[in-house]
Each structure stands twice: as structure tokens, then as C-alpha cells.
Amino acid sequence: MRHLLFALLLAVAPLAARAQDAPQQIQDVIASQLDAFNDRDVGIAWSYASPMIQGLFGNPSNFAMMVENGYPMVWSNSEPRFLELEPFGNGFLQKVLVKDAEGVIHVLAYKMIETADGWRIDGVSLIPAPDVGV
């Protein structure tokens, strides 16, 4: 019985360590992709996209065009700040505050999944600003 318990603890330890490291790894991936977009290094930015996103857009050029036109606050971003990280499906949802080229603040939700190559971005959505009453 003690051997079984010990074997179970050994099997669970790497999972616990991975879960503990996930927030920093997720932030590193998102920050690296944001930096790559600012540097216009589309190939590097593309490398942080999940296999599903890569399959959807087919190549880095199509991906870059979508980001530049659909997410200008990601294409030209500054001062990223990481907010809440929440479990979501088989991964996490990381909220990130960024400023666009004009200095306007936006909040984005990054869907993150773990792949054989590490954490990858599986989608981004803009979180609408709350209505402020007058």
C-alpha cells in the first residue's frame, strides 16, 4: 500500500509542478508574441499560435493580415499588463491589458492551450469596455 501511494505521489508531482509554472509560461508566450508583432517579426508571432489557429490561417502572411486588420491593438501594442488567469476548458483564459498606437487601453482575453511544444495561443477576443453611466 505504501508503495502504491509513493508511486501515485511521484506521478502527480510533475503535474503539480507544471500547473505551478503555467502562469509564468503563459505570460511569457503572450509577451513574446506581442513583442514579435511590434518588431513585425510575423514568423516568430506565428510560432506562438496553436496548431488550430495555424491551420485556420494557413501561413504567417494571412495570420499577420488578420491581426493587423482585426486586432490593431495587438499589431501595435505597448505596456502590456497581465490581469486574471482563469481555467477555461482544457487550458486557461489570460486577460491582458494593452495600449494601442494611439494610447487607448484595451482588454483582451487570450485562450491558452498546452501542446507538445508548450503553451500556445488558441484565440484572442476583445473584452468590451463596461458602459459607464452618466
Buried (B, 14 or more C-beta within 10 A) or exposed (E): EEEEEEEEEEEEEEEEEEEEEBEEBBBEBBBBBBBBBBEEBBEBBBBBBBEEBBEEBEEBEBBBEBBBEEBBBBBBBEEBEBEEBEEBEEBBBBBBBBBBEEEEEBBBBBBBBBEEEEBBBBBBEEEEEEEEEE
